[in-house]
Each structure stands twice: as C-alpha cells, then as structure tokens.
Amino acid sequence: MTGVLLPRSLDELWNALYAHPDSCLFSGGTDLLVKRRGGSICPSALIGLERIPELRGVREEGDDIVIGAVTPVAHLVSDVRIATAFPVLSAALGTIGGPAIRNMATIGGNICTASPAGDSLPPLSVLDGELILKSPSGERCVPIRDFITGPGTTCLQRGEVLAAVRLKRGHGLNLQHFEKVGQRKAHAIAIASLAVCATRQDDGTVHNVRCAWGSVGPRIVESPAVHAILSGHRLTDTLLAEAAGVARREVCPIDDIRASADYRRTVAGNLLLRLSAWR
C-alpha cells in the first residue's frame, strides 16, 4: 500500500522528500490519482502539498501578483485581481473541467503535469509568467516557456518543487483573449487552444502581439512570424487570414483519439480569425 504524507511546512516537506526520494507530489490530485489508479505510476509514497501555507493563496508584491502553486483553480477564477489584470488567464482557468474539478485542481498541478493541452499554459506564456522553484538549498526563477521540456516533462530537479507563479500587472496589454476548442463545452481536453495578448492604440493598431497555442505541438507553440505580421497594424480580415495561414504551417499537431492533426492545424489558424472582434 502506498503511504500518504501531508506535511504542514516546507521543512516537513524537505524531510519527507529526503525520506522518500521516489515519492510523487500532489495537491488536488485530479491528474496524479487517475494515473495511480490506472497503474501507470507506482510511487513509494504520495506527498500532499495542500496543507503548506507558503504554497497557497494570491498575494501582491509591488506591481507583481504571486500565485501559490497549490491554490485551487476555482479560487483563482473568482479572484478579482486575476480577472482584472489577467483576464486571459482567468478565462482559461474557467474552462478546466467542471466545478468539482476546479475546486480540487490547482494551477501548479496544471503546470507540472506538462500536458500540451494544459489550459493554463498558453495564457501564462503570453503573460511572460515566471515560476518560483524551491528546494532545501534555496530558490530559482524560471520562465514558464523554459520550464516545460516536452510532453509530461519539466526542468524540475530532484528535491525541488514549484512554489508559485509570478505575473507582472504593469504589462500594458489591454487586449486579452483565450479560446479553446474541445469535443464538448465542459469536461473537455483541448483539441486546440489559443491565448492572445496585445496593446491596442487609439488609432486601432495593435502592438506587442503575443500568441500561444495549446494542444498543437509537444509544447506550447509560439510564432514570432505571426506576431510580426499582426504587430503595428489594424486587424483586417486580410491580415488575419495571412497570419492564420502562417500559424497552420508552424504548428505541429498529432493524430489522437480526440482529433486528427489536419483538423487541429485548421483550427489553430481559424482561432486567429476570431480576433476580428477586436476591430
């Protein structure tokens, strides 16, 4: 039988990790416990993080918002600070599972699962999210786009945990958009998703355009070519169609039980066409 440990402080966590180096960490457990029941993992112990206060909650540090890794998704969806400064993230988190899942799932779990379809990953990428990683020897900060190294893999080192996500509020990105296509409206894993942020000027042109696609590659896909096409211009139908064509060439989706690669590629481009509503 696999033992379950519930440390109440970081010091207790480090001791637990030292005693059980082959253990698995969890918070909500909405992904890990499914894998455990299916037999795809068999850790020596399970270590729950939800009772460690240093890893929970949302706090303000100057112009930054710091989100504890084990903060439940439902808490973040209802947080006015997140909805006001980062509506693209709030919208994405609101598409995770259903209410019961969002009450259990955490933003740190969604990140560390490192699924190409992770709903929080595209918005965190366009917001230049920074992850705070802690270990007994100290802490380090890693950009979200460097954290995930492939499907299901991250740069976390042995004995290290994701403690928090840091986002800057003074970004000037007054246009933010997230959309996800799945097989149904709720409880759906993304077939393709898109997060976009930009700064719109009074003349209708958009600048600092950032786009990130989910579920169309082994990691989150960003396209400097698409950014260059859109930045500095009005979002006309002709311009969006050109950008959509580039996006379809740059994504690298796969066939699976949810959709074909060709369908995903088409949807990745079509999601850009929705930005016509920004005109």
N, C-alpha and C positions, 0 to 999 in steps of 0.2 A: 504493500500500500504506500502511495506517495504521501509524504508528510506535507503539511501546510504551515508555514511560518508567517506571523503577522507582526513584524517589527513596528515599534512606535516612535522611532527616531532614526536618523541617519547612522548614528553609531551602532545601534542594534542591527540595522541593515548590513553595515560592513561586516559585523561579526557573523551574521547569518550567511553572507556570501563566502566568507572565509571558510566556514564550517561545511558549506555545501557548494563547492565550486561548479558543479554540474547542474545546479538548480535553474529553474526558469522563473523570471519575474512576471508579475501580472498586476493589474489594477482592477479594471472592470471584468476582465476575463472573457469578453464576448468573442474573441478570436481564439485565444490560447486554450480555453476549456473545450471548445469544439475539436481542436486538434488533439487534445489529450484523450477525449472520448473516442476519437477515431483511430488512436494508436499511432499517429504519425510522429508524436514525441513521447518520450518516457523519461522525464527528468527525475533526479534523485530527490528533489523537493520542489515545492512551489512556494514562492515568497511573495506575499501580497504587500502592495505599497500604499494602499488607501488609508492606512492609519498614521502615516507620517505627515505631520502638519506642514513641514517645509516644502512638500511637493504638491500642496493643494492651494487652490484659490487664485484670484486675479488681483494683482497689486500694481500701483503706479510708481514708477521710478523716474522722476523728471518727466521727459517727453516720451518715455517708453512705457509700454504695457507689458508686464511679465505674467505669463500664464503658467501656473503649476502643471506639471505633466500629468498628474492623476486627477485633475479637475474634470468632473463629468461633462460630457458634451451638452447635456440639457442645461446645465448651469451657464455654459458659455453662450448658448443660443439666446438665453433670457437676459444676458448681461448688457446693459445699455451702453457701456463703454465700448464693448466689442462691436455692437450693432452700429454705433455712430462712427467710429474711426475705421472699422474694417468690415463694412457690410458684405464684401465678397467672401470673407471667412465665415461670417455669421450665416450667410445663405448656404454655403457649402455644408457646414455642420448640421444645418437643419434638414439636410437630405439623408443623413446617416440613419439607416434602419428605420425604426418606428419609435414612438415614445418610450417604450420599455427598454429598447436597446440604448437610446440616447441617455436614459437615466443611469445606465451601468457603464457604457463605453466612455473612454477618456481620450483626450486629444493626444496624450503621449502614446497610448496604445495604438491609435490610428496611424501615428507617425512610425513607431517602431516595428509594426507589422510589415512596413515597407512594401505594401502591395502597390503595383502600378495603378490600381483602381482606387487607392485611398482618397477619400473625398477631401480631406484637409490639405493634401499635398499641393495641388495646383494653386490655391489661394495663398498658402504660405510661401510658395516660390515667387509669385508676382509681388508679394509684400516684402520680399527680401528678409524673411524670417530667419532668426538666429536661434540655435539650440544651445542650451546650457547643459553640459555634461559634467557630472560629478563622480568622484571616486575618493577613496581614503587619502590619496595623495594630493587632492585639490580639485580644481575645475578647469574646463576649457570651453570655448565657444566655437561652434561650427555652423556655417551657413546651411540652411535646410537643403539646398541643392547639392551640397557636398556630403551630406550625411548618409543618404541612401546610395549604395554602390551597385545595386541590382535588385531583381525581384526577391523580396524576403531577406535581403542582406543590408547591413549598415556598417558604419565605421566604428560602432561601439566596441570598446576594448573590454577584455575580461575584468570584472570587478567595477565596471563603470555603468552609470545609469543616466537616463535622460531625466533631468530635474525640472526644466522649464523651457518655455518658448518666449523669446523676446521680440517684440514688434515696435517699430517707431511710429508715433502718431503724426509727426510733422512731415508727412510724405508728399502732401500736395496733390494726391491722386483723388480728384473729385468725381471721377467716373470709375465705378467698380461693378463688375458683372460676373456671375457664376451661373453656369447651366450644365446640367447632367442629363444624359440620355441613358435610360435603362429599359428593361423589359416591362416594367410597370412603374407606377408613381411612387410607391414606398417599398421598403424592404428590398431594394434592388441594388445590385452591384453595377457600377457604371459600365456601360458599353463604350462610352466616350464622355469626357467632360472637358470643360474649358473655363478657365479663370482669366479675366482681363482687367487690367487697371490702366488708367491714363489720366492725364491732366488736360482738361478742355479749356481753351482760351475763349475770350469774349467773341472772337471772330468765327468761332465754330471749329477751328482746327484742333486736333488732338496731339499731344506731345507726351514724351516719356511712356510710350505704349509698351506694356508688358503682357505677354500671353503665355499661358502654360496649359498644356493638355494632359489629361489623365487617361489611363487605360488604352493608350495607343502606342505604347513602347515599353521597354523593360524598366524605364524610369520615367519621371515626369519629362515631357518634351517641351522645350522652349525653342523659339525660332527667331534669331536675330534678323533673318531676312524678312519675315513678316513684320517685325517691329519697324524695320527701316521703311517698308512700303507704307505703313499707316502713319507713322510719326510725321507731324508737320503738315498734315492735310485734313481736309474735311472727309468724313466717312461716306463717300458716294457709293452707289451700288457698283459702279465700275471698279472702284478701288478695292472694295471688299471682295468682289469676285476674283480680282487678281491675287489678293492676299490668300483667299481660300484655296486657289489653285496651288500656290506655293506650300501652304500648310499640308495639303494632301500628299505632296511629294516628300515632305520632310518627316512626317510621322512614320512609325514602323510597327504597325499593329500585327497581331497574330489571329489565327482562327481558333476559336474555342467554342464551348457549348452555348455561350451567350450570343455570339455574333461572328461573322466572317471578317477577315482582315479587310476585304474590299468595302464592306459596309462601314466598318469603323473609320476607314480612310475618308469615305464620303461624308460621314457625319462630322468628322473633325473639321473639314472645310465648311460644311453647312453651318456649324455653330458660330463661325465668324460672321456669317451673313446676318445673324440676329443683331449685330451691332448697329444695323441701320436705324434701330430705335433711338440711338444716341444723337441722331442729327437734330 
